Amino acid sequence: MSNAITAEGLVKRYGEVTALDGLSFSVPHGTVLALLGPNGAGKTTTVRVLTTLLRPDGGRATVAGHDVVGDARRLRARIGLSGQYAAVDEHLTGAENLEMVGRLYHLGAKRSKARARELIERFDLTEAADRPVKGYSGGMRRRIDLAGALVANPPVLFLDEPTTGLDPRARAALWDTLSELVAGGSTLLLTTQYMEEADHLADQILVVDHGRAIARGTADELKDQVGGNRIELTVADAADLETARQTLARFPVGTIRTVPESLQITISVTDGAESLRLVLGRLAEAGVRVRDAGLRRPTLDDVYLTLTGHQASGTDPQAQEVTR
């Protein structure tokens, strides 16, 4: 399988700050790559370089077979982009915004209008289609901007935190739309701060920090890097919490963490179900009443914290607003 996106040793500096520090990766055709990383990791800068909005200071990249520097003009006709902020004309209606994008892609008046109406329906904006965008809510603006990125059915799509500001229903609908596009052969690179989004959509996840790639794999592969499972249980009474901790400390398990406020105990284990059976048996023998218990795999949040030492959040402060 050939690659729709290839980045080799990308470097980008903002004054004394190095936003990209030799970043390399590739994205095969018809797949989804999610970029995850803390504030300032270089995610938005990466998107801007790959969409020709920023010129790299070092390295090279190709998208849809075109060099992002040497063939930028032709490349722009082959990609769609939705940035972190809705890039719409407030004085035009939603439909007019999409028709304008179609004209910019040289689709012609008739096709631009038809495509605008298709996307208006897909993004559930029919009732607002003929109202000026200045009267739209933040979520509606986000949807019309995302629709704009799809007007020309681009083979490669870049979405920078695409579902920020969307309610759960709209987010789920967008996930379905993106899955349909990829099933049809489109390639997608997205940045996101929603771990479940990466888990749901991405074929591969690239974790970046300080402008470098620090891990790559499927969601399951990254979770396996963190290692092990954990038992999460809630005791019925605050008086049982310390008894439970002392009881569990007497036999071989991993780290035991208690959260007194919620009466929870988390125990890292290696052999899953057998450990859960043993833990519950020992607690029952000690007279500890357990209200809830379960075996959990590491989450992408756990991966994030382990690999970067940061909570998942936000965007590169060095990068300015991305426009289509």
N, C-alpha and C positions, 0 to 999 in steps of 0.2 A: 504493500500500500504506500503510495507516494504521499508527500507532505503538502498540505495546503499552506502551512505557516512554518517557516524555519528562521530561528534567530541564533546567531553565532557571535558570542562574545560582545554583546551590546553594552556600551558604556554611555552614560549620560550624566553630565554634571550641571548643577545649578550653583555657580560661584564655587565656594569651597565645599559644597555638599555633593557627594556622589550618590545619585539616585539609582543608577544602574551600574553594576560593577562586574562586567563580564558575564552577563546573563545569557544563557544558551538553552534552547529547548526547541521542540518541533511538535506540530499538531497534524496528524494524518487526516486526509480528506474524509469528510463524513463523520467526524467525531467531535466531542466536546471536551475542551480543556478549561478547568476552573483555576484561576489564580487566587490563592489565599495568602494573606500576610497581614501583619500589624500595620498601624499607621506608619507612613514613611517607608514602607517596604519596597516600593517601586512599581506597584501594580498599575496605577493610572499612567505613569510615565511610559511603561511598556506599551500600553494601548495606544498612547499618542504617537510613539515612534512607529509602531506597526501600521498605523492608519495615516501616516505621512504628515501629521500635525506637528511633529518635532523631528529635527534632524539629529541622529545619534552622533556622539563625539568619537565613537569607536565601534568596531564590529560591523556586521552587516545582517540584513534580514530580507527575506523574500516572502511575499504573500500572493497566493494564486498565481505563482510563476513570475511575478514582477518584483524587481528590486525596489525597496521602499524609498530609496534616494534617487537612483538613476532612472527609474521608470514610474515615478510618483503619479504623473498625470493619468496614465493608462490604468494604474492600480485603483485609483479612486472610483472608477466606473465598475469595479469588481467587488466592492466591499460595502457593507452597511455598518453604521456606527450609531450607537445610542450612548451618550455620556451620562455622567452623574446628575446633570441638571437638564431639564427639558429645554431643548433648543427649538422653540416654536415662536411664530410671529403672533403676538397677542391680539393684533387688530384683524387678523384673518380668522375665518371659521375653522373648525377642525378639518372639515372636508377640503377647504381651500389650502390649508397647510400641506396636506398630503398631495393634492394636485400639483402644488408648486414643486414639491420634491420630485414628482414624476416628470415634470417639465425639465428640471435640472438634470435628470438622468436621460433626457431626450426620448421619453416614451411617447410623446405626442399628446395632443389635447384629449382625444377620445379615450385612449388607453389610460392616461393619467387619471381621468375622472372615474373610469370604471374600477381601476385598482384602488383608488381612494375609498370608494363605496364598499369594496370587498373588505378592506382593512377596518373601516368604521364598524362594520357588522362583527368582524372577528374580535374586536376589542370592546364590544358592547358599548359603543358610543353613538348609536343610531339617533337617540333622542337629542343629543347635543351636537350632532354633525354640522348643523347650520347656524350654530351660535358662535360668536367670537370667543376665542380661546381665553381672553382676559377674564371671562366669567367662569372658567373651569376651576374645579378644585385641584389641589396638588396632585392627587392620584390620577385624575382625568388628564392633566397635562402630561404626566408620566406615560400614560397609555398612548396618547397621540404621538409623543416623541418616539416611543418604541415602534409604533406602526410606521412612522416615517423611515425607520431603519430597514423596513421590509419592503418598501414600495417597489424596488427594482428586482426583487427576488435575488439578492446577491448570493454568490456561492460561498462567500466568507463573511461572517457576521461578528462584530465586536460589541459586546455589551458591558458597560462599566457600571456595576451594581444595578442591574436592570429592574429589580423589584423593590428597591427602596421607596417607601411612601405608598406602596400598594397594600390594600387590605388582603386578608387571607384568600378570599374568593378570587380576586383579580390576580393574585400571585399564582394560584393553582391554575387558572386559565392560561396565564402566560407560559407556565411550565409545559402545559399541553401543546401550546402553539410551537414552542421551541423544539419539543420532542418530535412534532410532525415535520418541522423543517429539516432536522437532522436525519430523520428517517428518509426524507426525500433527497438526501445527498449533500445538504449544506454543512459547512464547518463552522463551529462556534467557539469563540474564546470569550469567557466571561470572568469578571471579577465580582466577588460577592463577599458580604460579611455575614450571610446566613449559612450556617453550616449545613442545615438540612437541604438547602438549595444545591450546594455542591454535591452532597450525598445523592440527591435525586437525579440531577441532570448530567453530571460529569462522567465521561469515560475515564479520564485521568485528572488528577489534581496535582498542581505544582505549588508547593509552599515556598514563598520567597521571603527573605528578610535582608534588610540592608542592601537591596539591589542584587542579591545572589539567590540562586536556587539551592535550597537546603534539603529538599525531599521531593520525590515524585512517585506517584503510584495510583492505583485505584483506591477508593475509600477504604475497602477492606484491607488492602496491603498497608496503607498508612496506619490503620488501627492496629494491625499486627506488629508494626514497628514499636508502638507504645508498649505492647506486650501484655499478656495475661487478661484475665477477666476480673471482675470485682463483684462482691456480694454487697448488696445494699439492703439494710433492714431497719425497721422502725420498732422500737420497744413500746410497750403500752403505758409505761409509767416512768417518770423521771428517776425514781429511786432504783430502777432496774438498769440504768445506763452504765453506772460504774461497775456494777456486778457483772454485766455483760462484757465490758472491756477487760476486766481482770480474768474472767473465765476464758475468753478467747486468746488472751496473751499467753496462756499455758500450753497451747499446742501450735504446731507449725503452720502459720499463715503469714501473709505478707504484712504490709503496713495497715494499721488499724487507725481509722480516723473517726472521731465522734463529733457530732453537731448537737450540743445540748439544747439549743433553741427548738429544734425540730425532732429531738429524740432519735436521731438517725445515727447509724454506724455504717461505715464503709470499710470493707476489708478486701485487700488485693489478694488474689489467689491464682494458682496456675492450673488446677485440674477441674475447674468448673463445677459440674453437678455433684461430684463426690464431696467436694469441700462444702457445698451448700448443705448437703445432707448431714455432714459431720457437725457443722456449725449449729444448725437447728437442734440436733440431738444434744449437744453439749449445753446449749442454752436452756433446753427443756429440763435437763438434769439439774441445772443450777436454779431452777424455778423462775427463770426470766420469761415473761410473757411477751411474745413477738406479735405485733399488730400487722406487719407487712414485711415480706422478704422476697428478694428476687436476685437472679444472676444477670449481670449486665456486662455487655462488651464495652470497650473504650469507645467514646464518641469522637467526632472530628474536633470538638472543643478540647478534648483531652489531648489529641494529637497536636493541636495548635499550641496549647500551653507547654507541652513537653518539648516541642521542637523550637519554639521561638521564645518561650518564657513570657509571652504577652497574651492578653485576651484578644479575641478576634474583634477588629473594629476598623472602620473608616477607610481613609484614602491617603494618598501621598500629599502631605502639606506643600511639597515643592511644586506640584502640578496644578495648573490653573484649570478652569472649567473647560470641558471638552465639548466641542460643537461639531455637528455633522458636516 
